[in-house]
Amino acid sequence: MSAGEKAKAKTEQAQGKAEKAVGNAVGNDRMAAEGQAKKSTGDAREAKEKGKDAFKG
């Protein structure tokens, strides 16, 4: 996994998790859903990069 893509995936995951927590805390369902979507995007990016690494090695 390239360092840049790995960092981007981790950043998306962290931002999504934080946004979801804030959305849940203030009762904003839309913000919570957007946070979950962002976290899922980060999870998918990480899985894609791990898959690439598996084929390289």
Secondary structure, 3 states (H helix, E strand, C coil): CCHHHHHHHHHHHHHHHHHHHHHHHHCCHHHHHHHHHHHHHHHHHHHHHHHHHHHHC
